[in-house]
Amino acid sequence: MTMYIIGENIHILSQRVKDALQAKDARFFQERAVQQVEAGAQALDINLGPRKKDGEEVFPWMVEIIEAVVDVPLSFDSTNVAGIEAGLKKVTKAQAIINSTSAEPERLEKVPLLAKQYNTRLIALTMGASGIPVAADARVTIAVEQLIPRMLEIGFPMTDLIIDPLVLTVSGCQEYCPELIEAIRTLQVAWDPPIPISVGLSNVSNSVPNENRPLINRTYCAMLMGVGLHTMIADPLDAHLKETVRIIEERDASTPVGHLYLKIHDRIAAMEAPSLDDVDMSDPEQAAIWKTVQILLNKVIYADAYLQQGMTA
């Protein structure tokens, strides 16, 4: 199965997106949409924040301008239910995605009903009223005991449900990173047939120096693919990330780095710890990947300068 990428590059945290939204610059959003689709995005995440004042105007406008230039599904990434609904009413092309509900009672009450009414897919977060649990099994429990039962209760098509077990940043939430790997592994067998799983990949490198973010993202991606990840919200313009996905999908071990990514993928798949025996530490690129694996497995404490530190693990 090939990786399904939901393009992340229309996001309110970007100053350029904020400015374009303020100016109602349709061309900016259209160019960004086309650019992502041409780079391989199969859907587009539209994250405009809560938009409490103008959500019911902004979301329909965004749907119209983006559907004018691309045909892929649009993912409505907002907490503003009224804004999402206003946008859904304008969708004329592919089946939309709502991103997201959680197990918080108010959202779990309203959002799945909206998804059913408008025949959308629905991303459901393994997060309850008390927040995001660290442990893998606690996140799986939220999915199995709260999210899935609610979908069954309202007759929501399980084929349209996507579970997001929540990526958190290695900078400050490091203990979540290995637990997320195990949550994805367990979710594959928690329901029959398996429910699709998606993650916001680049969340893992939030608050990390920009020069290290792509390396952390693609290394984590290789590890998550080892436990069966097939869908992610990510940057389709990141050529190194796409190359890592290709290496794993095609099992291309023709380069030393490709060989290492496959070894990491395969060991995670086999529930083994990645091994230093698989790494040529004299190769700076392989050494950087290995150090990144160690912080993502919470074996070595993350620091912004982790690549410069000596390591014995």
C-alpha positions as CSV (number, residue, x, y, z in Angstrom):
1,M,0.0,0.0,0.0
2,T,1.4,3.4,-0.9
3,M,1.5,6.3,1.6
4,Y,-1.5,8.6,1.4
5,I,-0.2,12.2,2.1
6,I,-2.6,14.9,3.2
7,G,-0.7,18.2,2.4
8,E,-0.1,20.3,5.5
9,N,1.0,23.6,3.9
10,I,-2.2,25.6,4.3
11,H,-1.7,26.2,8.0
12,I,-2.6,29.2,10.1
13,L,0.7,29.0,12.0
14,S,2.5,30.1,8.8
15,Q,2.8,33.9,8.7
16,R,2.4,33.8,4.9
17,V,-0.9,32.0,5.4
18,K,-2.0,34.5,8.0
19,D,-1.2,37.4,5.8
20,A,-2.9,35.8,2.7
21,L,-6.0,35.1,4.7
22,Q,-6.1,38.7,6.0
23,A,-5.8,40.0,2.5
24,K,-8.2,37.4,1.0
25,D,-5.4,36.5,-1.4
26,A,-7.1,33.7,-3.4
27,R,-4.1,33.3,-5.8
28,F,-1.8,32.5,-2.9
29,F,-4.0,29.7,-1.7
30,Q,-4.6,28.4,-5.2
31,E,-0.9,28.3,-6.0
32,R,-0.2,26.5,-2.7
33,A,-2.9,24.0,-3.3
34,V,-1.7,23.2,-6.9
35,Q,1.9,23.0,-5.7
36,Q,1.1,20.4,-3.1
37,V,-1.1,18.3,-5.4
38,E,1.5,18.4,-8.1
39,A,4.1,17.2,-5.5
40,G,1.9,14.2,-4.7
41,A,-0.5,15.2,-2.0
42,Q,-3.7,13.1,-2.3
43,A,-5.7,15.5,-0.1
44,L,-5.2,19.0,1.4
45,D,-5.5,19.9,5.1
46,I,-7.0,23.4,5.5
47,N,-6.0,24.6,9.0
48,L,-7.3,28.1,9.5
49,G,-7.6,27.9,13.3
50,P,-10.9,28.5,15.2
51,R,-11.9,31.6,13.1
52,K,-14.6,32.4,15.7
53,K,-15.6,35.7,14.1
54,D,-15.5,34.8,10.4
55,G,-15.3,31.0,10.1
56,E,-18.7,30.7,8.4
57,E,-17.5,33.1,5.6
58,V,-13.8,32.0,5.4
59,F,-14.3,28.2,5.0
60,P,-16.8,28.4,2.1
61,W,-14.6,31.0,0.4
62,M,-11.6,28.6,0.8
63,V,-13.5,25.7,-0.6
64,E,-14.6,27.6,-3.7
65,I,-11.1,29.0,-4.5
66,I,-9.3,25.7,-4.0
67,E,-11.9,23.5,-5.7
68,A,-11.5,25.8,-8.7
69,V,-7.9,24.5,-9.2
70,V,-7.7,21.0,-7.7
71,D,-9.9,17.9,-7.4
72,V,-8.5,16.3,-4.3
73,P,-10.4,15.9,-0.9
74,L,-10.2,18.8,1.4
75,S,-9.6,18.2,5.2
76,F,-11.3,20.8,7.4
77,D,-8.9,21.2,10.3
78,S,-10.6,23.4,12.9
79,T,-12.5,23.4,16.2
80,N,-15.2,25.6,14.7
81,V,-18.0,23.2,13.9
82,A,-20.2,25.9,12.4
83,G,-17.4,27.0,10.1
84,I,-16.7,23.5,9.0
85,E,-20.4,22.9,8.2
86,A,-20.5,26.1,6.2
87,G,-17.5,24.9,4.2
88,L,-18.9,21.4,3.7
89,K,-22.0,22.9,2.1
90,K,-19.8,24.3,-0.6
91,V,-17.9,21.0,-1.4
92,T,-18.7,19.8,-4.9
93,K,-15.8,17.5,-5.7
94,A,-14.1,14.7,-3.6
95,Q,-15.4,13.3,-0.3
96,A,-14.2,15.8,2.4
97,I,-12.5,15.0,5.7
98,I,-13.3,16.5,9.1
99,N,-10.2,16.9,11.2
100,S,-11.2,16.2,13.9
101,T,-13.2,14.9,16.7
102,S,-11.9,13.7,20.0
103,A,-13.3,11.7,22.9
104,E,-14.2,15.0,24.7
105,P,-18.0,14.7,25.3
106,E,-19.1,17.8,23.5
107,R,-17.1,17.1,20.3
108,L,-17.9,13.4,20.3
109,E,-21.6,14.4,20.5
110,K,-21.6,16.9,17.6
111,V,-18.8,16.2,15.2
112,P,-19.5,12.6,14.2
113,L,-23.1,13.6,13.4
114,L,-21.9,16.3,11.2
115,A,-19.5,13.9,9.4
116,K,-22.4,11.5,8.9
117,Q,-24.8,14.2,7.6
118,Y,-22.3,15.4,5.0
119,N,-20.9,12.0,4.1
120,T,-17.3,13.0,5.1
121,R,-14.4,10.9,6.4
122,L,-13.7,11.7,10.0
123,I,-10.3,11.9,11.8
124,A,-10.8,11.0,15.5
125,L,-8.1,11.8,18.0
126,T,-7.2,9.5,20.9
127,M,-7.7,12.4,23.4
128,G,-10.2,12.6,26.2
129,A,-11.5,15.2,28.5
130,S,-8.3,14.9,30.6
131,G,-6.0,15.4,27.6
132,I,-3.6,13.1,25.7
133,P,-2.4,10.0,27.7
134,V,1.3,9.1,27.4
135,A,0.9,5.3,27.3
136,A,0.1,3.5,24.1
137,D,-2.6,1.3,25.7
138,A,-4.4,4.2,27.1
139,R,-4.7,5.8,23.7
140,V,-5.9,2.5,22.2
141,T,-8.4,2.3,25.0
142,I,-9.9,5.7,24.1
143,A,-10.3,4.5,20.5
144,V,-11.9,1.2,21.3
145,E,-14.0,2.2,24.3
146,Q,-15.1,5.7,23.3
147,L,-14.5,6.7,19.7
148,I,-15.5,3.5,17.9
149,P,-18.6,2.9,20.0
150,R,-19.8,6.4,19.3
151,M,-19.5,5.7,15.5
152,L,-21.4,2.5,15.8
153,E,-24.1,4.2,17.9
154,I,-24.9,6.7,15.2
155,G,-24.4,4.3,12.3
156,F,-21.3,6.1,11.0
157,P,-19.5,4.0,8.2
158,M,-16.4,2.5,9.8
159,T,-14.7,2.7,6.4
160,D,-14.8,6.5,6.7
161,L,-13.3,6.6,10.2
162,I,-9.6,7.5,10.6
163,I,-7.9,7.2,14.0
164,D,-5.2,9.7,14.9
165,P,-3.2,8.5,18.0
166,L,-1.4,11.9,18.2
167,V,2.2,12.7,17.5
168,L,3.8,15.0,20.0
169,T,7.1,16.9,19.8
170,V,10.3,15.2,20.8
171,S,11.2,18.5,22.3
172,G,9.3,18.5,25.6
173,C,7.1,15.4,25.1
174,Q,9.8,12.9,24.3
175,E,8.3,10.0,26.2
176,Y,5.3,10.1,23.9
177,C,7.3,9.3,20.8
178,P,8.0,5.5,21.4
179,E,4.5,5.1,22.8
180,L,3.0,6.5,19.6
181,I,4.8,3.7,17.7
182,E,3.3,1.1,19.9
183,A,-0.2,2.7,19.8
184,I,-0.2,2.5,16.0
185,R,1.0,-1.1,16.2
186,T,-1.8,-2.1,18.5
187,L,-4.5,-0.2,16.7
188,Q,-3.8,-2.3,13.6
189,V,-5.3,-5.3,15.5
190,A,-7.8,-3.5,17.8
191,W,-10.6,-3.7,15.3
192,D,-11.6,-6.0,12.4
193,P,-11.2,-4.9,9.7
194,P,-8.4,-2.5,10.7
195,I,-9.3,1.1,10.9
196,P,-7.1,3.5,8.9
197,I,-4.6,5.5,11.0
198,S,-3.3,8.9,10.3
199,V,-0.8,11.2,12.1
200,G,0.4,14.8,11.9
201,L,4.0,13.8,11.2
202,S,5.7,17.2,11.5
203,N,4.3,17.6,15.0
204,V,7.2,15.4,16.2
205,S,9.6,18.2,15.3
206,N,7.7,21.2,16.6
207,S,9.9,23.5,18.7
208,V,13.0,21.9,17.2
209,P,15.6,24.1,15.3
210,N,14.5,24.3,11.7
211,E,17.6,22.7,10.3
212,N,16.9,19.4,12.2
213,R,13.2,19.2,11.6
214,P,13.2,17.3,8.2
215,L,15.7,14.7,9.5
216,I,13.5,14.0,12.6
217,N,10.3,13.9,10.5
218,R,11.6,11.4,7.9
219,T,13.3,9.2,10.5
220,Y,10.1,9.0,12.5
221,C,8.2,8.3,9.3
222,A,10.4,5.3,8.6
223,M,9.8,4.0,12.1
224,L,6.0,4.5,11.9
225,M,5.8,2.8,8.5
226,G,7.4,-0.1,10.3
227,V,4.2,-0.5,12.3
228,G,1.9,0.0,9.4
229,L,1.3,3.7,9.0
230,H,-0.2,4.4,5.5
231,T,-1.7,8.0,6.0
232,M,-0.1,11.2,7.2
233,I,-0.6,14.9,7.3
234,A,2.8,16.0,6.0
235,D,4.7,18.3,3.7
236,P,4.6,16.9,0.1
237,L,7.2,19.4,-0.9
238,D,9.8,17.7,1.3
239,A,11.8,15.7,-1.3
240,H,13.9,13.8,1.3
241,L,10.7,12.7,3.2
242,K,9.2,11.4,-0.1
243,E,12.4,9.7,-0.9
244,T,12.4,7.9,2.4
245,V,8.8,6.8,1.8
246,R,9.8,5.5,-1.6
247,I,12.8,3.6,-0.3
248,I,10.6,1.7,2.2
249,E,7.7,1.1,-0.2
250,E,10.0,-0.2,-3.0
251,R,12.5,-1.8,-0.5
252,D,15.3,0.0,-2.2
253,A,18.5,-0.9,-0.3
254,S,20.8,0.3,-3.1
255,T,22.3,3.2,-1.1
256,P,23.8,3.0,2.4
257,V,21.2,5.4,3.8
258,G,18.4,3.5,2.1
259,H,19.7,0.3,3.6
260,L,19.8,1.9,7.0
261,Y,16.2,3.2,6.8
262,L,15.0,-0.3,5.7
263,K,16.9,-1.9,8.7
264,I,15.2,0.6,11.1
265,H,11.8,0.0,9.5
266,D,12.3,-3.8,9.6
267,R,13.5,-3.9,13.2
268,I,10.6,-1.8,14.4
269,A,8.2,-4.0,12.4
270,A,9.7,-7.1,14.2
271,M,9.4,-5.4,17.6
272,E,13.1,-5.3,17.9
273,A,15.3,-2.3,18.9
274,P,17.2,-0.8,16.0
275,S,20.8,-2.0,16.2
276,L,24.1,0.0,16.1
277,D,25.4,-3.0,14.1
278,D,23.2,-1.7,11.2
279,V,25.0,1.7,11.1
280,D,28.2,2.9,9.7
281,M,29.0,5.6,12.2
282,S,31.8,6.9,10.0
283,D,29.2,8.2,7.6
284,P,27.8,11.5,9.0
285,E,24.4,11.0,7.4
286,Q,24.0,7.5,8.9
287,A,25.3,8.7,12.3
288,A,22.7,11.6,12.3
289,I,19.9,9.1,11.5
290,W,21.1,6.8,14.3
291,K,21.2,9.6,16.8
292,T,17.7,10.6,15.8
293,V,16.4,7.1,16.3
294,Q,17.8,7.2,19.8
295,I,16.0,10.4,20.8
296,L,12.7,9.2,19.2
297,L,12.9,5.9,21.2
298,N,13.5,8.0,24.3
299,K,16.9,6.3,24.8
300,V,18.9,9.5,24.9
301,I,17.5,12.8,26.3
302,Y,16.6,15.2,23.5
303,A,18.6,18.5,23.3
304,D,18.6,21.0,20.4
305,A,22.3,20.1,19.8
306,Y,21.7,16.4,20.0
307,L,23.5,15.8,16.7
308,Q,26.7,17.3,18.0
309,Q,26.7,15.2,21.1
310,G,28.7,12.0,21.5
311,M,26.6,8.9,21.9
312,T,27.3,5.4,23.2
313,A,23.8,3.9,22.8
